[in-house]
Amino acid sequence: MTQYLISVIHQNDNGDYAIDAGPEEVERMFAAVGAFNEDLQASGSWVFAGGLEPPSTATVVDATGSDTLVTDGPFAETKEVLGGFWVVEAPDLDAALDLARRGSAACGQAVEVRPFQSE
């Protein structure tokens, strides 16, 4: 089976990367994601998953030159950031896309699906 990265593309217009929903909707999304995670684990598709803190907590490390540069946060100004991810195993792209559809519905955000490089 192939492993796929399902990336949650967190989007909002206010720039603070908070979920644009009230407390009841956030609770519903967390419950839906929890149920989706349980389904992934029960089906054997689960490898690993996690939600991420906002970009303001990020540190960029660049060791491509003679000195290592360490800076706070990302450089790009964007309305889309990586909000979380699942690493899943699926027999083919169609199966991975079905998992992505279910994950997107659960978390209320668009997701991107990419296969890992083969060894």
C-alpha positions in Angstrom: 0.0 0.0 0.0 1.1 3.6 -0.6 1.3 6.2 2.0 -0.4 9.5 1.4 -0.2 12.9 3.1 -3.6 14.6 3.5 -2.8 18.2 4.4 -5.5 20.4 5.9 -5.4 23.8 4.2 -6.6 26.2 6.9 -8.1 29.3 5.3 -9.5 32.5 6.8 -9.7 36.1 5.9 -8.9 37.7 9.3 -5.2 36.7 9.3 -5.2 35.2 12.9 -5.7 31.6 11.6 -8.4 31.0 14.2 -11.2 28.8 13.1 -14.0 30.9 11.7 -16.8 29.2 13.7 -18.6 29.5 16.9 -18.0 27.2 19.9 -20.7 24.8 19.0 -19.4 24.4 15.4 -15.8 24.0 16.6 -17.0 21.3 19.0 -18.9 19.5 16.2 -15.8 19.7 14.0 -13.5 18.3 16.7 -16.0 15.4 17.3 -16.2 14.7 13.6 -12.4 14.6 13.3 -12.2 12.3 16.3 -14.7 10.0 14.7 -12.8 10.1 11.4 -9.6 9.3 13.2 -11.2 6.3 14.9 -12.5 5.1 11.6 -9.0 5.4 10.0 -7.5 3.4 12.9 -10.2 0.7 12.8 -9.8 0.3 9.0 -6.0 0.0 9.2 -5.4 3.2 7.1 -4.1 5.3 10.0 -0.4 5.9 10.1 -0.1 9.3 12.0 -2.0 12.6 12.3 -1.7 15.9 14.1 -3.0 19.4 14.3 -0.6 22.3 14.1 -0.3 25.5 16.1 -0.6 28.8 14.1 2.2 30.1 12.0 3.1 32.6 14.6 4.6 29.8 16.7 6.8 28.6 13.8 10.6 28.8 13.6 12.4 28.7 10.2 15.8 27.1 10.1 17.9 27.7 6.9 21.2 25.9 6.8 21.7 26.1 3.1 24.5 28.7 3.3 27.7 28.9 5.3 25.8 30.1 8.4 22.6 28.7 9.9 19.8 31.3 10.0 17.1 30.9 12.5 14.1 33.2 12.3 10.6 33.5 13.8 7.6 32.4 11.7 7.1 32.0 8.0 8.1 34.7 5.5 5.1 34.4 3.2 2.0 36.4 3.8 -0.9 34.2 2.9 -4.4 33.3 3.7 -3.7 29.6 3.5 -1.6 27.7 5.9 -1.0 24.1 6.9 -3.4 23.5 9.8 -2.9 19.8 10.3 -2.4 16.5 8.5 -3.0 12.8 8.3 -0.6 10.3 7.0 -2.6 7.3 5.7 -2.1 4.1 3.8 -4.4 3.4 0.9 -4.3 0.8 -1.9 -4.5 3.5 -4.6 -5.2 7.2 -5.3 -8.9 6.7 -5.5 -9.0 5.2 -2.0 -6.8 8.1 -0.7 -9.1 10.6 -2.3 -12.1 9.0 -0.6 -10.3 9.3 2.7 -9.5 12.9 1.9 -13.1 13.6 1.1 -14.1 12.2 4.5 -11.3 14.2 6.3 -12.3 17.4 4.6 -15.9 17.0 5.6 -14.9 16.2 9.2 -12.5 19.2 9.6 -14.5 21.7 7.6 -11.5 22.7 5.5 -10.1 21.9 2.1 -7.4 19.2 2.0 -4.5 18.3 -0.3 -3.6 14.7 -1.1 0.0 13.8 -2.0 1.6 10.4 -2.2 5.0 9.9 -0.5 7.9 9.1 -2.8 8.5 5.5 -3.4 11.8 4.1 -2.0 
